[in-house]
Amino acid sequence: MSATTPQLLATIRSWAKCVNEKKWDKLPRYMHSTYNQNGIDYTPESWAAHIREHVAPQLGGDVRINEDSIMVDESAQCVALSLWLKFKPEMPLLGYQPKGRDVLFIERGFIWFTDGKLSKGLFVINDDEMRTQMANPGTDFAPSLISEYPVPPVRTPLSREQLEEVYRAYVDMFNSRETDTAYSKYVHQPEKMLNNKNLARRIMDDAMAAIPDLQCQIHTLVADEKLQRVAVWLKFSGTPVKEYAGLVANGDPVFFTEQATYQFLDGKIERIWGMMDFSEARLAQQPQSTMPLVIPVI
């Protein structure tokens, strides 16, 4: 039985509240009989135990989930999430000793529902930002939050179908290497478009220079007509010819993912909040590596 948008939102928020209040015994009531997160299967009870026994201790006793952005595709029974978390490590994390200070990080991804309950999740967190904070505890860190950017006034809004169509054409432009001639067709003020405070075009050009055969596939897409936003889970593949984001050029292809949210303005992309997950690709290049990873919370 499909759930309505308000029901899906209520379930997600109730889940987060249980984690924040450490009501572990209530977590299973929001889970389907089978739950898969990032390729690993759980029962409701084993997932609650996993959060209680492994994730919560790893992040410390006062971890708190905060809502940044939620977009719902009711027809697909799918929700795109952006969360930010604050915690104070009480044990070694990512190879660093606890410093007695709060650490902030963003977690983004998608959750699918079956009969109104969580049945599948894909999530990514930014390990690199956490390592920077753990290594330099005196440095202030401000996450790039979607909620801090007001929805711009739109003269010509796109329908949900049009948003999806334009975004897919944008990805096709990237894959066919037409950025030099067609980039401005899809981007509003290209010289100002930001991706986590960096120019998005520069990031795109740097990636293509390091991985000339880089290709992008859309795994999941959720479009919000009211907000004029598109949230996507992207899968990338290619063979580096020089070092990029910790990936080495050893002649082998690499595979990594990105979760991103795009703000559209009058039919063109105005801003991106993107989060690349290079951790698995780095580990795949170092099969003997024991590099620690942080487990997504939700």
N, C-alpha and C positions, 0 to 999 in steps of 0.2 A: 504494500500500500504506500503510495507516494505521500510525502509530507509537504505542507505548504511552506512558503518562504518564512513566515513568522515562526512556524514550528521548528524549522531547521536552525534559525537564528537562536531560538530559545535553547535548543539542545546544545549547541556549541558554547553558548555563554554559561549554561549550567555546568558543563564539563569543566570549563576554565575555573569556575567558582569552586568546584570540588577540589581541584588541584591547589588553588590558592589557600583554601581552608583546611587542606590535608584530610579531607573526608574520603579516604581511599576506598572504604567499603561501599560508597555510593557511586563510584565510577562505573562499575559494570552495568548499571541500569541504563546508561546511555550508549552501550555498545551492542552491536549485532552479535549473533552467536559465533560468528567468525570475524576477525578483524585483521587486516593486513596493512602493515606500515613499512614503507620503503622495502617491500619484498619479503618481509618476515611475517609469518602467521602467528596470531595470538588468539586465545579465548578471552572473553571479557575478564575473567578472573586472573589469567596469567598476565594480561596487560596491566591491570591494576597493581599486581604484585611487582611487575617490572618498573612501573613508575615509583612505587613506594620504596622498593629495595635497591634500585640501581640509579634511576635518574635523580630523584630527590636528594639522596645523600651526595651525589656527585656535584650538585649545584648548591648545596647548603640548605640550612633550615628555613631561611626566609625568602626563598625564591617566589617571585610573583609574576603571573602572566597578565599582560595588559593588552587590550584590544587596540589595534591600529586601523585595520581596514577589513571589511567583510563584503564579498560580492557573491550573490547567489544565482545559480542557474537551476531554477525549479524543475524544468523539463528533464534535465540530466541528473537531478538530485545530487548536485555537486556544489560545494562552497569553496571559494578562493579566500584564503586567510593571510593576513599579515599581522603578526603579533610582536610585541617587544617585551623582553623579560629583564628583570633586575634581580641579581642574586649576589650573595657574599660567599665565595668559596671557603669551605672549611677543611678541604683536603687537597692534595696536589691535583692540578687540572692542566691538561695539555702540556705537561712537562714542567709546570711552574708551581712553586709553593704559594699557598694562600697569603695574601698581603693585608687582609683585614679591611679591604675596601670593596665597594660594590662594583660589579661588572655588568655591563649592559650588552644585550645582543638582540638581533632581530631574527625571527623564525617565520618563514613563509612557505606556503604550500597549498594543497588541495585536499579536501575530504569528501568522500562519496558516502551516501546514505542508502541503506536498505531497510524498508519498513520504518523509516524515520530515525534509524539508529546508525551510528558510525560503523562503516564496514570496510573502508579502505582509506589510507592516507599516504600522501607523498609530501615530504617536507625537507627543507634545506635550511641550514643555519650558516652564518659566516664565521668559520673557525678563525680566519685570519684576523678579524677585528677583535676577537676574544684574546688571541695570543698577544696582540699589540697591547691591550689593556693589562694583561697579566705580566708582561715583560716590563711595562712602563706604568706602574701604578699611580704615578703623579700626574699623568697626562689626562686631561679632560676629554671625554668622548661623548659626542652627541649623535645618536642614531638618526639616519635619514628616514623620517616617518611620512607615510602617505597622508596621514590625518592632519599634518601640519600645513598641508598645501590646500587651500580652498579651491573648490571646483570653479573654474573660470566661467564667466558668462559666455554663452554660446549663441551665435546667430543662426547657424544652420546645423542643428544636431543630426547625427546619424542614427538610424535604427540599429537594433541589435544585429540584424543580418548584415547591414552595411558596415558596421564596425568590424565584424569578423571578415568580411570580404576584403576590406582595405588592409587589415592587418596581414592576412594571408598573402596579399600582393606585395606587401612590404618585405615579408620573409623571402618570397620568390625573387625580389630584387636583389637581396643580399646573396642568395645562393647562385644567382646568375651573374654576379659581379657587375651590376649596373649602377652601383652607388655613385660613380662619378657623374653620371648623366641623369639619374632618376631620383636621387636622394631627396631633393627639394620637393618632389611631387608628393611625398608622403610625410614630410616633416615641416612643422610650423616653426619658422625662424631657426634654421639648422645651426647657426652660429651660437644660439643660446640654449638649445635643448640639453638638459642635464640628465645624467645617470648617476645618482648618489653623489652629487656635487661635482662630477667630472663631465666634460663634454662627451656626449654619447658617440659622436662621429669619430672622435680621436680613439676611443676604446675600440670601436669597430675596425678602424684602420690598423691599429696596433695588432689586433687579433689576426686579421687577414695577412699582415706582413709576416707574422710568426708562424701561421698555419695557413699557407696559401690555398690548400684544398678544403678548408673548413666549410662544412655544410651544417645546416640547421633544419631540424624537423619539429613540427608542432605536435606535442603529445596531448596536451589539454588546453582548451581555451574557454574562458568565461567572459562574456561581454555584458556590460551594464549600461543600458540605454540612458537611464536617468543621470548617472555620473559621467557618461561619455568616457568610460574606462574599459580596458581590456586586460585581463590577467591571463598569463600563459605559463605553461611548463614546457620548456624547450630542451631538445636533446641535440648536442653537438658532436661532430666527429671530424677528425682530420689528422694529418701527420705533421708535427712541428718541424720546422727547418732551423729554428733557433729557440732559445729558452723563452718561455712565456708563463708567467704566473706560477713559477715553480715546476712547470712541465719541461722536461729536457728533450732535446732533439736527438733521439737514438735510432731513428728510422722506423719506429713502430707507431701505429695510429693511437690516438687518445680519444677517450669518450668522456664527456662531462655534461652536466645539466645546468639550466638556469631557470629560476622563477622570477618573473618580471611583471610589473603592472605598468600600463601605458595610459597616460592621460591624453585624450584627443581634444582638439579645439578646432571647430569649424572644419571637421573632416580630415585634419592632419594631426600627427603626433606632436605634442608639445613637451612632454616630460616622461622620463622613464625612471622607475625604481626597480633596478635589476640586481639580482644576487646570483652570482656564479658559484657552483659547487665543484671545486677542483680537487677536493680531498681524495675521492676514490681514484681519480686519474693519477694523482701523485703516488698513492699507495700501489697502484697497479704497476707503476714504473719501478717501484722498489719492493719486490715481493718479500724481501726479508725484513722490511721496515716494521718497527713497533710503534710508529707514530700514533699517539693517542687521539681519539676522536671524541667529540661530545655527541651524546644521543639526543635527538629532538625530543621535546617535552610532550607535545600533544600529538 
